[in-house]
Amino acid sequence: MTAREQYAPGPANPARVEKDGENWTLVLAKQLRHPPENVWRAITDPKQLWHNIDRRYISMGAAGWQICFDVLDHALSSTPVGRIVGPQTIKFDGWRRLNAEYAEQFDTAGGEDEEIQH
């Protein structure tokens, strides 16, 4: 059995919402057992950050998360657009455009012409 197959996430980490007028920020905290310089390098150095992931998935994930957070924003603004989560985001019309825009930002292959497996 691989490490990925054995992986199970632990309990939810501490989270809070910070309000600044009309703007709200969701803050999720995760205590890491590694030196800060290693953590910073892992999240800022592209060679470290995505070393085990096909770079095309970076834009796909960013597009999906943007849709999820947009849906949350609409729900909290009392203008719900319905539930769009997880793999459903790929089926949403705006996902392909966002994927292409993020692919351009991250300079990754794929974008709008990326073949998607639903």
Backbone as CSV, one residue per row, in Angstrom:
resi,resn,N_x,N_y,N_z,CA_x,CA_y,CA_z,C_x,C_y,C_z
1,MET,0.859,-1.180,0.000,0.000,0.000,0.000,0.904,1.241,0.000
2,THR,0.595,2.190,-0.878,1.399,3.400,-0.982,1.080,4.363,0.158
3,ALA,1.964,5.331,0.349,1.736,6.351,1.376,0.444,7.112,1.088
4,ARG,0.174,7.358,-0.185,-1.057,8.079,-0.537,-2.290,7.269,-0.166
5,GLU,-2.257,5.971,-0.403,-3.383,5.108,-0.063,-3.583,5.018,1.451
6,GLN,-2.509,5.156,2.209,-2.585,5.087,3.664,-2.958,6.422,4.299
7,TYR,-2.796,7.508,3.519,-3.046,8.845,4.060,-4.500,9.040,4.457
8,ALA,-4.692,9.622,5.623,-6.021,10.046,6.080,-5.823,11.377,6.797
9,PRO,-6.547,12.424,6.405,-6.364,13.716,7.069,-6.756,13.646,8.530
10,GLY,-6.062,14.434,9.340,-6.389,14.522,10.756,-7.615,15.392,10.961
11,PRO,-7.880,15.745,12.222,-9.047,16.590,12.506,-8.877,17.998,11.937
12,ALA,-9.978,18.708,11.835,-9.946,20.078,11.327,-9.015,20.924,12.187
13,ASN,-8.287,21.807,11.528,-7.385,22.721,12.221,-8.151,23.949,12.692
14,PRO,-7.554,24.717,13.595,-8.213,25.949,14.030,-8.489,26.874,12.837
15,ALA,-9.640,27.500,12.851,-10.017,28.424,11.785,-10.771,29.594,12.387
16,ARG,-10.705,30.736,11.696,-11.444,31.910,12.163,-11.732,32.809,10.966
17,VAL,-12.658,33.717,11.167,-12.979,34.705,10.153,-12.599,36.065,10.717
18,GLU,-11.811,36.803,9.940,-11.435,38.166,10.327,-12.253,39.139,9.481
19,LYS,-12.954,40.042,10.153,-13.798,41.003,9.449,-13.108,42.359,9.422
20,ASP,-13.136,42.992,8.250,-12.609,44.340,8.081,-13.631,45.097,7.244
21,GLY,-14.620,45.649,7.923,-15.707,46.314,7.214,-16.492,45.298,6.411
22,GLU,-16.583,45.521,5.102,-17.305,44.612,4.213,-16.458,43.404,3.802
23,ASN,-15.163,43.451,4.068,-14.271,42.360,3.666,-14.089,41.349,4.787
24,TRP,-14.178,40.105,4.442,-13.967,39.023,5.397,-12.817,38.165,4.881
25,THR,-11.977,37.701,5.801,-10.877,36.828,5.449,-10.999,35.550,6.258
26,LEU,-10.984,34.406,5.572,-11.002,33.122,6.237,-9.557,32.730,6.526
27,VAL,-9.255,32.454,7.790,-7.905,32.088,8.204,-7.930,30.665,8.742
28,LEU,-7.172,29.796,8.100,-7.014,28.423,8.556,-5.601,28.277,9.089
29,ALA,-5.449,27.740,10.281,-4.132,27.595,10.901,-3.699,26.139,10.860
30,LYS,-2.441,25.927,10.554,-1.870,24.583,10.540,-0.499,24.656,11.203
31,GLN,-0.340,23.943,12.300,0.947,23.877,12.992,1.823,22.862,12.261
32,LEU,2.958,23.310,11.760,3.875,22.420,11.058,5.086,22.127,11.944
33,ARG,5.616,20.947,11.827,6.733,20.541,12.688,8.072,20.707,11.987
34,HIS,8.148,21.642,11.067,9.358,21.869,10.287,9.870,23.287,10.519
35,PRO,11.172,23.519,10.345,11.711,24.876,10.513,11.047,25.849,9.535
36,PRO,10.783,27.076,9.971,10.111,28.060,9.114,10.779,28.240,7.749
37,GLU,12.116,28.214,7.695,12.790,28.415,6.403,12.488,27.263,5.433
38,ASN,12.308,26.053,5.932,11.947,24.923,5.064,10.521,25.068,4.554
39,VAL,9.628,25.509,5.429,8.228,25.699,5.038,8.137,26.802,3.987
40,TRP,8.805,27.925,4.226,8.756,29.041,3.293,9.294,28.629,1.928
41,ARG,10.412,27.917,1.914,10.988,27.457,0.650,10.008,26.513,-0.070
42,ALA,9.352,25.642,0.684,8.419,24.683,0.085,7.209,25.354,-0.549
43,ILE,6.765,26.479,0.006,5.577,27.144,-0.548,5.893,28.267,-1.524
44,THR,7.173,28.633,-1.658,7.506,29.724,-2.570,8.416,29.305,-3.718
45,ASP,9.151,28.235,-3.574,10.075,27.776,-4.610,9.349,26.780,-5.511
46,PRO,9.108,27.152,-6.785,8.367,26.253,-7.670,8.988,24.862,-7.779
47,LYS,10.293,24.764,-7.658,10.945,23.451,-7.734,10.571,22.583,-6.544
48,GLN,10.290,23.208,-5.419,9.904,22.487,-4.213,8.401,22.247,-4.151
49,LEU,7.651,23.276,-4.473,6.207,23.269,-4.255,5.472,22.180,-5.008
50,TRP,5.755,22.023,-6.264,4.993,21.086,-7.078,5.862,19.952,-7.604
51,HIS,6.871,19.564,-6.843,7.805,18.557,-7.346,7.165,17.198,-7.600
52,ASN,6.068,16.873,-6.965,5.419,15.580,-7.170,4.087,15.683,-7.892
53,ILE,3.821,16.807,-8.523,2.534,16.988,-9.186,2.769,17.499,-10.597
54,ASP,1.978,17.014,-11.513,2.046,17.504,-12.883,1.654,18.979,-12.851
55,ARG,2.500,19.833,-13.379,2.285,21.283,-13.294,0.959,21.722,-13.901
56,ARG,0.382,20.931,-14.808,-0.907,21.320,-15.407,-2.010,21.390,-14.367
57,TYR,-1.860,20.650,-13.273,-2.904,20.618,-12.257,-2.942,21.875,-11.395
58,ILE,-1.897,22.667,-11.425,-1.871,23.898,-10.628,-3.015,24.820,-11.060
59,SER,-3.128,25.070,-12.352,-4.185,25.977,-12.833,-5.561,25.361,-12.640
60,MET,-5.654,24.041,-12.766,-6.943,23.378,-12.576,-7.434,23.560,-11.134
61,GLY,-6.543,23.360,-10.185,-6.897,23.528,-8.778,-7.270,24.960,-8.448
62,ALA,-6.477,25.904,-8.960,-6.761,27.321,-8.692,-8.129,27.706,-9.251
63,ALA,-8.451,27.229,-10.455,-9.757,27.537,-11.053,-10.884,26.958,-10.207
64,GLY,-10.724,25.722,-9.769,-11.752,25.088,-8.946,-11.956,25.801,-7.624
65,TRP,-10.854,26.136,-6.963,-10.978,26.833,-5.674,-11.596,28.206,-5.839
66,GLN,-11.258,28.919,-6.932,-11.868,30.236,-7.136,-13.378,30.098,-7.251
67,ILE,-13.848,29.112,-7.994,-15.292,28.916,-8.131,-15.912,28.590,-6.775
68,CYS,-15.285,27.717,-6.002,-15.821,27.369,-4.676,-15.926,28.594,-3.778
69,PHE,-14.887,29.417,-3.782,-14.930,30.608,-2.934,-15.896,31.657,-3.473
70,ASP,-16.052,31.749,-4.797,-17.052,32.653,-5.365,-18.461,32.226,-4.952
71,VAL,-18.730,30.913,-4.999,-20.033,30.384,-4.584,-20.275,30.707,-3.114
72,LEU,-19.252,30.535,-2.283,-19.367,30.874,-0.861,-19.668,32.361,-0.691
73,ASP,-18.967,33.206,-1.429,-19.184,34.648,-1.341,-20.622,35.000,-1.713
74,HIS,-21.138,34.399,-2.767,-22.534,34.643,-3.167,-23.500,34.179,-2.078
75,ALA,-23.249,33.017,-1.522,-24.136,32.497,-0.472,-24.148,33.427,0.737
76,LEU,-22.981,33.907,1.123,-22.894,34.804,2.282,-23.467,36.182,1.986
77,SER,-23.535,36.539,0.707,-24.094,37.835,0.297,-25.594,37.748,0.034
78,SER,-26.206,36.628,0.383,-27.634,36.395,0.155,-28.007,36.439,-1.324
79,THR,-27.063,36.083,-2.184,-27.328,35.950,-3.621,-26.810,34.583,-4.072
80,PRO,-27.348,33.510,-3.482,-26.816,32.177,-3.775,-26.953,31.798,-5.243
81,VAL,-25.947,31.079,-5.723,-25.965,30.589,-7.105,-26.123,29.071,-7.139
82,GLY,-26.354,28.481,-5.998,-26.474,27.033,-5.918,-25.152,26.402,-5.537
83,ARG,-25.198,25.138,-5.268,-24.027,24.402,-4.792,-23.146,23.984,-5.969
84,ILE,-21.893,24.423,-5.959,-20.890,24.016,-6.945,-19.628,23.724,-6.139
85,VAL,-19.303,22.446,-5.982,-18.147,22.071,-5.162,-17.346,20.955,-5.824
86,GLY,-16.096,20.825,-5.387,-15.239,19.724,-5.811,-15.234,19.520,-7.315
87,PRO,-15.398,18.258,-7.743,-15.341,17.942,-9.171,-16.425,18.634,-9.999
88,GLN,-17.491,19.100,-9.349,-18.552,19.810,-10.081,-18.022,21.095,-10.707
89,THR,-16.969,21.664,-10.133,-16.452,22.933,-10.661,-15.974,22.781,-12.095
90,ILE,-15.432,21.610,-12.444,-14.924,21.380,-13.797,-16.060,21.440,-14.817
91,LYS,-17.251,21.063,-14.408,-18.400,21.050,-15.314,-19.034,22.435,-15.463
92,PHE,-18.663,23.383,-14.611,-19.217,24.728,-14.648,-18.620,25.487,-15.832
93,ASP,-19.460,26.245,-16.536,-19.027,26.942,-17.750,-17.779,27.801,-17.559
94,GLY,-17.670,28.507,-16.463,-16.547,29.420,-16.257,-15.230,28.754,-15.908
95,TRP,-15.266,27.457,-15.598,-14.045,26.769,-15.170,-12.987,26.743,-16.261
96,ARG,-13.363,26.434,-17.494,-12.373,26.364,-18.582,-11.669,27.701,-18.783
97,ARG,-12.434,28.791,-18.725,-11.823,30.116,-18.873,-10.841,30.374,-17.744
98,LEU,-11.280,30.107,-16.503,-10.397,30.327,-15.360,-9.151,29.446,-15.443
99,ASN,-9.327,28.192,-15.834,-8.187,27.289,-15.977,-7.174,27.865,-16.961
100,ALA,-7.645,28.370,-18.093,-6.767,28.961,-19.098,-6.066,30.213,-18.555
101,GLU,-6.809,31.052,-17.829,-6.215,32.267,-17.265,-5.143,31.924,-16.232
102,TYR,-5.425,30.948,-15.370,-4.434,30.547,-14.375,-3.248,29.847,-15.030
103,ALA,-3.486,29.062,-16.074,-2.389,28.406,-16.789,-1.442,29.462,-17.356
104,GLU,-2.014,30.555,-17.855,-1.187,31.648,-18.368,-0.402,32.309,-17.232
105,GLN,-1.066,32.565,-16.099,-0.381,33.180,-14.957,0.764,32.323,-14.440
106,PHE,0.522,30.997,-14.354,1.510,30.089,-13.788,2.468,29.540,-14.841
107,ASP,2.262,29.920,-16.103,3.090,29.452,-17.204,3.143,27.928,-17.236
108,THR,1.959,27.329,-17.215,1.851,25.875,-17.242,1.203,25.434,-18.539
109,ALA,1.508,24.236,-18.960,0.892,23.690,-20.167,-0.589,23.466,-19.919
110,GLY,-1.345,23.400,-20.956,-2.762,23.068,-20.801,-3.643,24.239,-21.110
111,GLY,-4.208,24.828,-20.070,-5.146,25.918,-20.275,-6.429,25.418,-20.885
112,GLU,-6.989,26.185,-21.793,-8.309,25.889,-22.338,-8.344,24.605,-23.159
113,ASP,-7.222,24.230,-23.759,-7.206,23.030,-24.589,-6.911,21.763,-23.798
114,GLU,-6.735,21.879,-22.507,-6.424,20.729,-21.649,-7.541,19.699,-21.714
115,GLU,-7.190,18.437,-21.908,-8.191,17.377,-21.898,-8.571,17.068,-20.468
116,ILE,-9.849,17.121,-20.168,-10.349,16.928,-18.812,-11.029,15.570,-18.716
117,GLN,-10.704,14.832,-17.659,-11.370,13.569,-17.378,-12.428,13.831,-16.318
118,HIS,-13.714,13.676,-16.617,-14.783,13.881,-15.637,-15.080,12.565,-14.979
